[in-house]
Amino acid sequence: MTDFVQFAEHLRQLLGEGEVVTDHERLRTFECDGLAHFRVCPAIVVLPQSGDEVKAVVGACVAQGVPYVARGSGTGLSGGALPRADGVLIVTTKMRSVVEVDVTNQRATVEPGAVNLDITRAVAPFGFYYAPDPSSQLVCSIGGNVAENSGGAHCLKYGFTTHHVTGLEVVTPDGEVVDLGAAKRLTPLATTFSALSSAPKAPSASRRK
C-alpha cells in the first residue's frame, strides 16, 4: 500500500512545493469534471509546468504502482477526468503556451493546457480561426479536446478535433515519450497522457468571411 504522504514529498522534490496539492479542501476542487454527478477526491494533485515534469510524474507513478489520471480544464461531460481516490491527478492547466504559429502551412503547435479559444486569438490577426468548438472554447483545453475528440455545433461543417490534429507528442502509460504523426519537437516534451501536445490546423483550412 502506498504511503501518500511520503510519495507527495517525492513529487515535491521532482516538481517543487507549489505544484503538488495534498490539502483536502483544495483537492476537492478536482473531484469531478463537468459530469458533476460522479465525484472522487484524488489522493494527490500535481500541476506540472513542462513536459519533462509530466514525464517525471508518470515515471514516479509507474515505479510505485500508483494509478494516475490526466486532466485539462475539467469541462468534459463524460467523466473522462474522474480521478482515483488512490491515485494522482495530473492537471495540465499550467502548460498553456501557443508555442508556434505557422501561418503558411496553417498549423499551430501548442501545449496541452492551451485554451481552445487562445488558438483562434493567436491566428485571428492573419484572418484565420480554429474551427472545432465544443461550445466551451472559452475555458476548455486542447489536450482535453484531443483526449475526448471533442466537438460542438461547428463540427457539423468542419469535423471533430481528430480532423484537425496533424501530430502529437505523447507520454505513454509507462512513461515513455513518443511522437505521433507530424508533431514538431520544439521542447523536450510538449504534451502528456494519451494526446496532449498537438499541432492542429489553425483555421481548419477556412478563412473568416
PASEBA-1860 file (N, C-alpha, C; in nm, 3 decimals):
! residues 209
1> MTDFVQFA> 0.084/-0.120/0.000/0.000/0.000/0.000/0.088/0.125/0.000 ~ 0.055/0.220/-0.084/0.137/0.340/-0.100/0.122/0.435/0.018 ~ 0.234/0.484/0.068/0.234/0.590/0.168/0.228/0.722/0.091 ~ 0.107/0.783/0.085/0.089/0.901/0.001/0.156/1.024/0.059 ~ 0.176/1.029/0.189/0.250/1.141/0.248/0.394/1.139/0.197 ~ 0.453/1.023/0.200/0.591/1.008/0.152/0.598/1.027/0.001 ~ 0.499/0.975/-0.069/0.501/0.988/-0.215/0.483/1.134/-0.256 ~ 0.399/1.209/-0.184/0.382/1.351/-0.212/0.513/1.427/-0.194
9> EHLRQLLG> 0.590/1.391/-0.093/0.719/1.455/-0.071/0.814/1.425/-0.186 ~ 0.807/1.303/-0.236/0.890/1.266/-0.352/0.852/1.350/-0.473 ~ 0.722/1.369/-0.494/0.676/1.450/-0.607/0.718/1.596/-0.591 ~ 0.718/1.646/-0.468/0.764/1.784/-0.443/0.911/1.800/-0.478 ~ 0.989/1.696/-0.454/1.129/1.701/-0.491/1.146/1.707/-0.642 ~ 1.053/1.644/-0.715/1.059/1.644/-0.860/1.008/1.775/-0.920 ~ 0.900/1.831/-0.861/0.829/1.943/-0.922/0.843/2.075/-0.849 ~ 0.859/2.070/-0.719/0.856/2.192/-0.639/0.733/2.194/-0.550
17> EGEVVTDH> 0.741/2.268/-0.442/0.634/2.272/-0.341/0.500/2.317/-0.398 ~ 0.501/2.422/-0.480/0.376/2.479/-0.527/0.302/2.399/-0.632 ~ 0.363/2.292/-0.680/0.300/2.215/-0.788/0.240/2.083/-0.739 ~ 0.240/2.061/-0.609/0.184/1.939/-0.553/0.081/1.976/-0.448 ~ -0.041/1.927/-0.464/-0.153/1.961/-0.375/-0.192/1.838/-0.294 ~ -0.198/1.854/-0.162/-0.243/1.744/-0.075/-0.349/1.789/0.025 ~ -0.371/1.921/0.035/-0.474/1.972/0.126/-0.612/1.928/0.080 ~ -0.690/1.870/0.171/-0.818/1.809/0.131/-0.913/1.910/0.068
25> ERLRTFEC> -0.921/2.029/0.122/-1.013/2.128/0.067/-0.974/2.167/-0.075 ~ -0.845/2.180/-0.099/-0.800/2.211/-0.235/-0.819/2.092/-0.328 ~ -0.800/1.972/-0.276/-0.819/1.853/-0.359/-0.963/1.841/-0.408 ~ -1.057/1.886/-0.327/-1.199/1.875/-0.365/-1.232/1.956/-0.490 ~ -1.150/2.056/-0.519/-1.169/2.134/-0.641/-1.161/2.046/-0.765 ~ -1.089/1.935/-0.754/-1.062/1.849/-0.870/-1.138/1.717/-0.866 ~ -1.241/1.706/-0.784/-1.305/1.577/-0.763/-1.397/1.533/-0.876 ~ -1.424/1.621/-0.971/-1.506/1.582/-1.087/-1.476/1.674/-1.203
33> DGLAHFRV> -1.520/1.634/-1.322/-1.517/1.726/-1.434/-1.657/1.782/-1.451 ~ -1.699/1.814/-1.574/-1.831/1.872/-1.595/-1.945/1.776/-1.563 ~ -1.915/1.647/-1.552/-2.015/1.547/-1.514/-2.014/1.537/-1.361 ~ -2.078/1.634/-1.297/-2.066/1.650/-1.152/-2.139/1.543/-1.071 ~ -2.216/1.459/-1.138/-2.289/1.353/-1.068/-2.192/1.252/-1.005 ~ -2.073/1.237/-1.066/-1.973/1.143/-1.016/-1.855/1.222/-0.960 ~ -1.822/1.195/-0.833/-1.718/1.271/-0.764/-1.625/1.176/-0.689 ~ -1.495/1.196/-0.706/-1.394/1.122/-0.632/-1.282/1.220/-0.597
41> CPAIVVLP> -1.246/1.227/-0.472/-1.138/1.316/-0.431/-1.004/1.244/-0.450 ~ -0.914/1.300/-0.529/-0.785/1.233/-0.553/-0.696/1.237/-0.430 ~ -0.601/1.146/-0.423/-0.506/1.146/-0.312/-0.408/1.261/-0.325 ~ -0.363/1.288/-0.448/-0.266/1.395/-0.475/-0.300/1.459/-0.610 ~ -0.285/1.589/-0.618/-0.295/1.660/-0.745/-0.160/1.723/-0.775 ~ -0.113/1.708/-0.898/0.010/1.775/-0.940/-0.021/1.868/-1.056 ~ 0.051/1.980/-1.061/0.031/2.082/-1.164/0.163/2.109/-1.235 ~ 0.206/2.018/-1.320/0.335/2.034/-1.389/0.335/2.155/-1.481
49> QSGDEVKA> 0.455/2.210/-1.503/0.468/2.326/-1.590/0.544/2.295/-1.718 ~ 0.581/2.171/-1.737/0.654/2.134/-1.858/0.633/1.987/-1.888 ~ 0.666/1.948/-2.009/0.657/1.808/-2.047/0.753/1.721/-1.968 ~ 0.871/1.775/-1.938/0.966/1.698/-1.858/0.908/1.664/-1.721 ~ 0.837/1.759/-1.662/0.776/1.734/-1.532/0.664/1.631/-1.542 ~ 0.588/1.635/-1.650/0.484/1.534/-1.672/0.547/1.396/-1.679 ~ 0.653/1.385/-1.758/0.722/1.257/-1.771/0.774/1.209/-1.636 ~ 0.828/1.300/-1.556/0.881/1.264/-1.426/0.771/1.211/-1.333
57> VVGACVAQ> 0.654/1.274/-1.336/0.542/1.230/-1.252/0.493/1.093/-1.295 ~ 0.473/1.076/-1.425/0.426/0.947/-1.475/0.527/0.837/-1.440 ~ 0.656/0.867/-1.458/0.757/0.768/-1.424/0.755/0.731/-1.277 ~ 0.735/0.831/-1.190/0.729/0.804/-1.046/0.606/0.719/-1.013 ~ 0.494/0.749/-1.075/0.372/0.671/-1.051/0.390/0.526/-1.096 ~ 0.448/0.509/-1.214/0.470/0.375/-1.266/0.562/0.296/-1.173 ~ 0.668/0.361/-1.127/0.765/0.293/-1.041/0.703/0.248/-0.909 ~ 0.607/0.327/-0.858/0.545/0.295/-0.729/0.412/0.220/-0.744
65> GVPYVARG> 0.369/0.198/-0.867/0.241/0.131/-0.889/0.121/0.216/-0.851 ~ 0.135/0.348/-0.863/0.027/0.440/-0.827/-0.053/0.476/-0.953 ~ -0.184/0.457/-0.951/-0.264/0.494/-1.069/-0.267/0.646/-1.086 ~ -0.283/0.690/-1.209/-0.289/0.834/-1.235/-0.388/0.863/-1.347 ~ -0.438/0.986/-1.347/-0.533/1.031/-1.449/-0.490/1.170/-1.493 ~ -0.502/1.200/-1.621/-0.471/1.333/-1.672/-0.599/1.417/-1.676 ~ -0.583/1.546/-1.654/-0.697/1.638/-1.657/-0.652/1.770/-1.717 ~ -0.738/1.827/-1.801/-0.715/1.960/-1.853/-0.794/2.062/-1.772
73> SGTGLSGG> -0.884/2.132/-1.839/-0.964/2.234/-1.770/-1.081/2.175/-1.692 ~ -1.112/2.049/-1.716/-1.220/1.984/-1.641/-1.360/2.019/-1.688 ~ -1.374/2.053/-1.817/-1.506/2.090/-1.870/-1.578/1.973/-1.935 ~ -1.513/1.858/-1.946/-1.574/1.744/-2.015/-1.700/1.695/-1.946 ~ -1.788/1.637/-2.024/-1.917/1.589/-1.973/-1.926/1.437/-1.973 ~ -1.813/1.369/-1.988/-1.813/1.223/-1.996/-1.752/1.155/-1.874 ~ -1.700/1.231/-1.781/-1.630/1.171/-1.668/-1.490/1.126/-1.702 ~ -1.437/1.173/-1.813/-1.304/1.130/-1.857/-1.192/1.174/-1.766
81> ALPRADGV> -1.213/1.279/-1.687/-1.110/1.328/-1.594/-1.141/1.292/-1.450 ~ -1.229/1.192/-1.430/-1.262/1.150/-1.294/-1.139/1.089/-1.228 ~ -1.094/1.143/-1.115/-0.971/1.093/-1.053/-0.991/0.961/-0.980 ~ -0.881/0.908/-0.929/-0.882/0.789/-0.843/-0.854/0.832/-0.700 ~ -0.928/0.777/-0.605/-0.905/0.810/-0.465/-0.769/0.762/-0.418 ~ -0.717/0.661/-0.486/-0.586/0.605/-0.450/-0.480/0.643/-0.552 ~ -0.498/0.757/-0.617/-0.406/0.792/-0.724/-0.374/0.939/-0.734 ~ -0.301/0.972/-0.840/-0.255/1.107/-0.867/-0.332/1.164/-0.986
89> LIVTTKMR> -0.373/1.289/-0.974/-0.437/1.359/-1.084/-0.335/1.457/-1.142 ~ -0.303/1.441/-1.270/-0.205/1.526/-1.338/-0.281/1.633/-1.414 ~ -0.275/1.755/-1.366/-0.353/1.867/-1.422/-0.261/1.954/-1.507 ~ -0.298/1.976/-1.632/-0.208/2.041/-1.727/-0.237/2.190/-1.748 ~ -0.314/2.252/-1.659/-0.358/2.389/-1.682/-0.245/2.492/-1.677 ~ -0.128/2.456/-1.624/-0.015/2.550/-1.625/0.066/2.541/-1.754 ~ 0.032/2.447/-1.839/0.103/2.430/-1.967/0.014/2.488/-2.077 ~ 0.012/2.620/-2.089/-0.089/2.688/-2.169/-0.034/2.756/-2.295
97> SVVEVDVT> 0.089/2.736/-2.328/0.151/2.815/-2.435/0.104/2.773/-2.575 ~ 0.081/2.872/-2.660/0.076/2.851/-2.804/0.220/2.867/-2.850 ~ 0.288/2.755/-2.873/0.432/2.754/-2.892/0.473/2.817/-3.025 ~ 0.401/2.784/-3.131/0.437/2.834/-3.263/0.313/2.841/-3.351 ~ 0.304/2.945/-3.432/0.200/2.957/-3.534/0.269/2.961/-3.670 ~ 0.236/2.864/-3.754/0.291/2.855/-3.889/0.177/2.889/-3.985 ~ 0.167/3.018/-4.018/0.055/3.065/-4.100/0.059/3.004/-4.239 ~ 0.177/2.994/-4.297/0.189/2.943/-4.433/0.130/2.804/-4.447
105> NQRATVEP> 0.158/2.717/-4.349/0.108/2.580/-4.353/-0.018/2.558/-4.270 ~ -0.072/2.668/-4.218/-0.195/2.662/-4.139/-0.185/2.561/-4.024 ~ -0.078/2.574/-3.948/-0.054/2.486/-3.834/-0.021/2.568/-3.710 ~ -0.062/2.519/-3.596/-0.021/2.577/-3.468/0.028/2.464/-3.378 ~ 0.140/2.487/-3.311/0.191/2.390/-3.214/0.163/2.447/-3.075 ~ 0.096/2.369/-2.992/0.051/2.419/-2.862/0.081/2.319/-2.752 ~ 0.081/2.367/-2.628/0.089/2.279/-2.512/-0.051/2.230/-2.477 ~ -0.062/2.121/-2.402/-0.193/2.059/-2.379/-0.291/2.145/-2.300
113> GAVNLDIT> -0.240/2.236/-2.217/-0.329/2.320/-2.139/-0.374/2.445/-2.210 ~ -0.330/2.466/-2.334/-0.371/2.585/-2.408/-0.523/2.584/-2.426 ~ -0.585/2.697/-2.399/-0.730/2.708/-2.412/-0.768/2.712/-2.560 ~ -0.874/2.643/-2.593/-0.921/2.633/-2.732/-0.927/2.769/-2.800 ~ -0.990/2.865/-2.736/-1.009/2.996/-2.798/-0.878/3.072/-2.816 ~ -0.777/3.038/-2.736/-0.648/3.107/-2.750/-0.582/3.079/-2.884 ~ -0.613/2.965/-2.944/-0.558/2.937/-3.077/-0.619/3.033/-3.178 ~ -0.750/3.051/-3.171/-0.815/3.148/-3.259/-0.758/3.288/-3.237
121> RAVAPFGF> -0.739/3.326/-3.112/-0.683/3.458/-3.084/-0.543/3.474/-3.142 ~ -0.466/3.365/-3.141/-0.330/3.371/-3.192/-0.324/3.386/-3.344 ~ -0.423/3.330/-3.412/-0.419/3.333/-3.559/-0.516/3.434/-3.619 ~ -0.602/3.494/-3.538/-0.700/3.590/-3.589/-0.636/3.707/-3.664 ~ -0.521/3.759/-3.620/-0.460/3.870/-3.696/-0.427/3.835/-3.840 ~ -0.419/3.706/-3.870/-0.386/3.662/-4.005/-0.513/3.622/-4.083 ~ -0.629/3.643/-4.023/-0.755/3.612/-4.091/-0.801/3.470/-4.075 ~ -0.750/3.397/-3.975/-0.785/3.258/-3.955/-0.855/3.237/-3.820
129> YYAPDPSS> -0.910/3.119/-3.803/-0.964/3.078/-3.674/-0.954/2.927/-3.660 ~ -0.964/2.879/-3.537/-0.960/2.735/-3.512/-1.103/2.683/-3.505 ~ -1.140/2.598/-3.601/-1.281/2.564/-3.620/-1.344/2.478/-3.512 ~ -1.281/2.370/-3.465/-1.350/2.284/-3.367/-1.383/2.361/-3.238 ~ -1.510/2.369/-3.206/-1.556/2.442/-3.088/-1.655/2.355/-3.012 ~ -1.614/2.300/-2.897/-1.704/2.214/-2.820/-1.806/2.291/-2.737 ~ -1.829/2.419/-2.772/-1.922/2.506/-2.700/-1.872/2.545/-2.562 ~ -1.746/2.515/-2.533/-1.685/2.560/-2.408/-1.547/2.615/-2.436
137> QLVCSIGG> -1.530/2.670/-2.558/-1.397/2.708/-2.604/-1.334/2.820/-2.521 ~ -1.413/2.892/-2.443/-1.357/2.995/-2.356/-1.269/2.937/-2.246 ~ -1.295/2.811/-2.208/-1.224/2.752/-2.094/-1.164/2.614/-2.123 ~ -1.215/2.541/-2.220/-1.165/2.404/-2.242/-1.025/2.407/-2.301 ~ -0.949/2.302/-2.276/-0.811/2.297/-2.321/-0.795/2.199/-2.437 ~ -0.693/2.225/-2.519/-0.671/2.143/-2.637/-0.638/1.998/-2.601 ~ -0.560/1.979/-2.496/-0.527/1.842/-2.456/-0.651/1.761/-2.426 ~ -0.743/1.821/-2.353/-0.869/1.753/-2.323/-0.953/1.732/-2.447
145> NVAENSGG> -0.952/1.832/-2.537/-1.025/1.818/-2.664/-0.974/1.698/-2.742 ~ -0.842/1.682/-2.746/-0.783/1.570/-2.819/-0.818/1.437/-2.751 ~ -0.803/1.433/-2.619/-0.830/1.308/-2.546/-0.973/1.262/-2.562 ~ -1.067/1.359/-2.570/-1.210/1.325/-2.578/-1.265/1.336/-2.720 ~ -1.180/1.378/-2.816/-1.226/1.407/-2.952/-1.349/1.497/-2.947 ~ -1.334/1.608/-2.879/-1.446/1.698/-2.851/-1.496/1.767/-2.977 ~ -1.622/1.804/-2.973/-1.682/1.877/-3.084/-1.817/1.934/-3.045 ~ -1.855/2.041/-3.113/-1.985/2.104/-3.091/-2.053/2.129/-3.223
153> AHCLKYGF> -2.134/2.235/-3.227/-2.214/2.263/-3.347/-2.129/2.290/-3.470 ~ -2.012/2.353/-3.452/-1.926/2.381/-3.567/-1.879/2.253/-3.636 ~ -1.878/2.143/-3.562/-1.824/2.019/-3.617/-1.912/1.959/-3.725 ~ -2.036/2.001/-3.732/-2.122/1.955/-3.841/-2.066/1.997/-3.976 ~ -1.998/2.112/-3.977/-1.940/2.162/-4.102/-1.792/2.130/-4.113 ~ -1.717/2.140/-4.002/-1.571/2.134/-4.009/-1.510/2.005/-3.956 ~ -1.590/1.918/-3.896/-1.535/1.795/-3.841/-1.495/1.810/-3.696 ~ -1.463/1.697/-3.633/-1.427/1.696/-3.492/-1.278/1.725/-3.473
161> TTHHVTGL> -1.237/1.726/-3.347/-1.097/1.757/-3.316/-1.001/1.668/-3.393 ~ -1.034/1.540/-3.404/-0.945/1.446/-3.472/-0.915/1.484/-3.616 ~ -1.004/1.562/-3.679/-0.983/1.603/-3.817/-0.889/1.723/-3.829 ~ -0.847/1.778/-3.715/-0.766/1.900/-3.716/-0.635/1.883/-3.643 ~ -0.596/1.760/-3.614/-0.470/1.733/-3.545/-0.377/1.660/-3.640 ~ -0.258/1.716/-3.661/-0.164/1.655/-3.754/-0.053/1.579/-3.684 ~ -0.034/1.601/-3.554/0.072/1.529/-3.483/0.065/1.553/-3.334 ~ 0.121/1.459/-3.259/0.119/1.467/-3.113/0.253/1.423/-3.056
169> EVVTPDGE> 0.292/1.481/-2.945/0.395/1.426/-2.860/0.324/1.372/-2.736 ~ 0.349/1.247/-2.704/0.269/1.178/-2.603/0.358/1.112/-2.498 ~ 0.318/1.123/-2.372/0.377/1.040/-2.268/0.291/0.914/-2.257 ~ 0.348/0.800/-2.285/0.274/0.675/-2.283/0.246/0.632/-2.139 ~ 0.156/0.535/-2.119/0.125/0.491/-1.982/0.244/0.440/-1.903 ~ 0.351/0.397/-1.970/0.468/0.350/-1.896/0.576/0.457/-1.884 ~ 0.543/0.581/-1.923/0.634/0.692/-1.902/0.730/0.722/-2.014 ~ 0.715/0.658/-2.129/0.799/0.687/-2.244/0.740/0.802/-2.326
177> VVDLGAAK> 0.825/0.867/-2.403/0.780/0.977/-2.489/0.783/0.930/-2.633 ~ 0.672/0.948/-2.703/0.666/0.909/-2.844/0.605/1.022/-2.926 ~ 0.645/1.028/-3.052/0.587/1.122/-3.149/0.487/1.048/-3.235 ~ 0.372/1.107/-3.253/0.270/1.051/-3.340/0.240/1.152/-3.449 ~ 0.240/1.108/-3.572/0.211/1.198/-3.681/0.325/1.293/-3.708 ~ 0.293/1.421/-3.730/0.393/1.519/-3.774/0.421/1.624/-3.668 ~ 0.416/1.587/-3.541/0.445/1.684/-3.436/0.588/1.733/-3.445 ~ 0.606/1.860/-3.408/0.740/1.918/-3.408/0.796/1.910/-3.265
185> RLTPLATT> 0.917/1.864/-3.253/0.980/1.856/-3.121/1.045/1.991/-3.092 ~ 0.963/2.087/-3.043/1.012/2.220/-3.013/1.058/2.230/-2.868 ~ 1.020/2.137/-2.783/1.061/2.134/-2.644/1.095/1.989/-2.613 ~ 1.162/1.961/-2.501/1.192/1.821/-2.467/1.066/1.735/-2.464 ~ 0.958/1.795/-2.422/0.829/1.725/-2.424/0.720/1.829/-2.415 ~ 0.634/1.833/-2.514/0.532/1.938/-2.517/0.395/1.887/-2.474 ~ 0.381/1.758/-2.444/0.249/1.709/-2.408/0.251/1.592/-2.312 ~ 0.131/1.547/-2.278/0.117/1.440/-2.179/0.001/1.347/-2.206
193> FSALSSAP> 0.004/1.227/-2.136/-0.104/1.128/-2.137/-0.128/1.078/-2.277 ~ -0.255/1.060/-2.319/-0.277/0.995/-2.446/-0.272/1.092/-2.561 ~ -0.265/1.220/-2.536/-0.270/1.306/-2.651/-0.217/1.444/-2.634 ~ -0.139/1.478/-2.547/-0.153/1.617/-2.511/-0.065/1.724/-2.570 ~ 0.020/1.729/-2.653/0.064/1.849/-2.726/0.030/1.825/-2.869 ~ -0.034/1.923/-2.934/-0.082/1.897/-3.068/-0.039/2.003/-3.166 ~ -0.048/1.968/-3.293/-0.025/2.065/-3.399/-0.149/2.073/-3.485 ~ -0.257/2.132/-3.432/-0.381/2.137/-3.507/-0.377/2.241/-3.617
201> KAPSASRR> -0.457/2.224/-3.719/-0.469/2.326/-3.821/-0.529/2.450/-3.754 ~ -0.467/2.563/-3.775/-0.514/2.683/-3.709/-0.656/2.717/-3.745 ~ -0.694/2.717/-3.874/-0.831/2.756/-3.902/-0.913/2.648/-3.969 ~ -0.868/2.525/-3.969/-0.940/2.421/-4.041/-0.953/2.454/-4.188 ~ -0.850/2.515/-4.243/-0.846/2.550/-4.384/-0.958/2.643/-4.423 ~ -1.006/2.724/-4.329/-1.118/2.814/-4.358/-1.082/2.954/-4.311 ~ -1.094/3.048/-4.399/-1.072/3.186/-4.362/-1.206/3.249/-4.316 ~ -1.194/3.348/-4.228/-1.314/3.422/-4.189/-1.365/3.499/-4.311
209> K> -1.495/3.505/-4.322/-1.556/3.584/-4.429/-1.587/3.724/-4.378
END
